[in-house]
């Protein structure tokens, strides 16, 4: 029986570990926190997962919150005009439903499921020297922790990294009481709101520890008018600031917030993410090799909602590579090939994220947003790309193809 160590107890590490147990691998997961500490801690992300990613969970019986989680069935976008009105406003249907499950619910349950299935959980904050010793005890060591000192094992790949610093200041607020938009009262949706030059505000339904809720995510251009949380102290002050900004910059969304309250005192988060792609093979001081996965090697800003989806896809790709590899050594070639198989999809999510972070946005992207008002069918195609970013490679990622598609739509040929 092959022995595999996974460092990290997030979406990718636990999904891979639970899947490997089904195929009779001996798997150990190292987590910096206990299940109780995760459950009682602060929110960690927005984690909206689209249909293709949920299918990877369902294949192994891991989507345990199917009935309780609000179904996100659409994607809506609004762009603020100079007078505060919506200069652009449209709505498209997502293929299948997206779900967001608070990681404070998901990860403790998955840790429990992992141990019940025969996996070993070690609660330990792993240092580089620790990992050097562990590597000799396992056939394969995978680093699935996207933060901390271990990330330094994986050098930045300058050929695939567009940015070298955070492009947005992030603020997350979990709330109860936010109502649906009146233009789609029967459908929960991911709403994307743009304040040109200032940044974005996203809202999305989720399931948290106290039931169904809504998540408010600010993506503020550093130094801009939405970058306003650095002086906030305390969770209620955080919510008050989020609503104040919404009233000023996105009044059509503020209309939904008449009865809003925090889900809990740990339902707020601020921070920043530096988008980056790293080389997947890390070499330990003792000569051993480790394989990076998901956020350890491909870091995307949450502006495009691809983070947890990338993690789920990475776990599925790594699982298939490990199963197909049989009893052969997990050498550097295996590690590079496995990552490249994942990158074949992740490059599309990375391109989408980088495009949406650009200031000012690409001209053809804004032309697409503007055209949707006249040709609603474009909205569904855009929503399809949010659901599966690889489909954007057929049009949106390329200026000439995007403008060609708009011309075909206008002429009634598409």
QUIVENHU-V104572 format. One record per backbone hydrogen bond with DSSP energy under -0.5 kcal/mol. CO is the residue of the C=O (numbers start at 1). NH is the residue of the N-H. Records with the same first field share a line. If there is no record, write none. Layout:
CO: NH ; NH
//
This chain:
2: 26
3: 139 ; 140
4: 28
5: 142
6: 8 ; 30
7: 144
10: 14
11: 15
12: 16
13: 17
14: 18
15: 19
16: 20
17: 21
18: 22
19: 23
20: 23 ; 25
21: 24
25: 27
26: 4
27: 120
28: 6
29: 31 ; 122
30: 8
31: 124
34: 38
35: 39
36: 40
38: 41
47: 49 ; 101
49: 99
50: 53 ; 54
51: 55
52: 56
53: 56 ; 57
54: 58
55: 59
57: 60 ; 62
58: 61
62: 64
63: 66
65: 69
70: 72
71: 73 ; 188
72: 98
73: 94
74: 190
75: 92
76: 192
77: 90
78: 194
79: 87 ; 88
81: 84
85: 81 ; 87
88: 79
90: 77
92: 75
94: 96
98: 72
99: 49
100: 102 ; 207
102: 105 ; 106
103: 107
105: 109
106: 110
107: 111
108: 112
109: 113
110: 114
111: 115
112: 116
113: 117
114: 119
115: 118
120: 29
121: 123
122: 31 ; 124
124: 126
127: 131
128: 132
129: 133
130: 133 ; 134
131: 135
133: 136
134: 137 ; 138
135: 138
140: 5
141: 291
142: 7 ; 144
143: 293
144: 146
148: 151
149: 152
150: 153
151: 154
153: 155
155: 279
156: 158
157: 160 ; 161
160: 162
168: 170 ; 273
169: 220
170: 271
171: 218
172: 269
173: 216
174: 263
175: 214
176: 261
177: 259
181: 184
182: 185
184: 187
188: 73 ; 74
189: 191
190: 76
191: 193 ; 203
192: 78
193: 201
194: 80 ; 196
195: 198 ; 199
198: 221
199: 195
200: 219
201: 193
202: 217
203: 191
204: 215
206: 213
207: 102
208: 211
211: 208
213: 206
214: 175
215: 204 ; 217
216: 173 ; 218
217: 202
218: 171 ; 220
219: 200
220: 169
221: 224
224: 227
226: 228
229: 232
234: 238
235: 239
236: 240
237: 241
238: 242
239: 243
240: 244
241: 245
242: 246
243: 247
244: 248
245: 249 ; 250
246: 250
250: 253 ; 254
251: 255
253: 256
254: 257
256: 179
257: 260
261: 176
264: 267
266: 43
267: 174
269: 172
271: 170
273: 167 ; 275
276: 299
277: 157
280: 282 ; 292
282: 284 ; 290
284: 287
288: 284
290: 282
291: 143
293: 296
294: 297 ; 298
297: 278
298: 300
299: 276
301: 304
302: 305
306: 310
307: 311
308: 312
309: 313
310: 314
311: 315
312: 316
313: 317
314: 318
315: 319
316: 320
317: 321
318: 322
319: 323
320: 324
321: 325
322: 326
323: 326
325: 328
329: 331
331: 335
332: 336
333: 337
334: 338
335: 339
336: 340
337: 341
338: 342
339: 343
340: 344
342: 345 ; 346
343: 347
345: 348 ; 349
346: 350
347: 351
348: 352
349: 353
350: 354
351: 355
352: 356
353: 357
354: 358
355: 358
362: 365 ; 366
363: 367
364: 368
365: 369
366: 370
367: 371
368: 372
369: 373
370: 373
371: 374 ; 375
375: 378
376: 379 ; 380
377: 381
378: 382
379: 383
380: 384
381: 385
382: 386
383: 387
384: 388
388: 391
389: 392
390: 393
391: 394
392: 395 ; 397
395: 398 ; 402
397: 399
398: 402
399: 403
400: 404
401: 405
402: 406
403: 407
404: 408
405: 409
406: 410
407: 411
408: 413 ; 414
409: 412
//
